[in-house]
Amino acid sequence: MHHDRGMKKWRAFASIPEQYMGLQEVINKQLEVPKPLLTEERMEQINFTLIEALRTNQQVYLTYYKNGQHITETGFIQFVDSLGNLFVFIDEVFELKNKMRLSELINVRFA
């Protein structure tokens, strides 16, 4: 008589989720793009646009670099601290305050 109490049964597809996650990670890595290097002139232009958007309360498209991707959001600038390398914007979708580093920005343009 053979008892298999206490022994785990072999599950043929138990490792599939782990393999899928690993595969997804590889795919995501391939989709990553390097962070673009901005010229001093371009950074000044971005800073000027941020300050102008703050002054006029105009909506802007913010494109920033995060986790190997370029992400664009729409919102309103609430605060800019050029020396402290940060700014605050309120996104259009959730109307949440977002604090971000100026150095993460790639582009800012009026909506």
Secondary structure, 3 states (H helix, E strand, C coil): CCCCCCCCCCCCCCCHHHHHHHHHHHHHHHHCCCCCCCCHHHHHHHHHHHHHHHHHCCEEEEEEEECCEEEEEEEEEEEEECCCCEEEEEECCCCCEEEEEHHHEEEEEEC
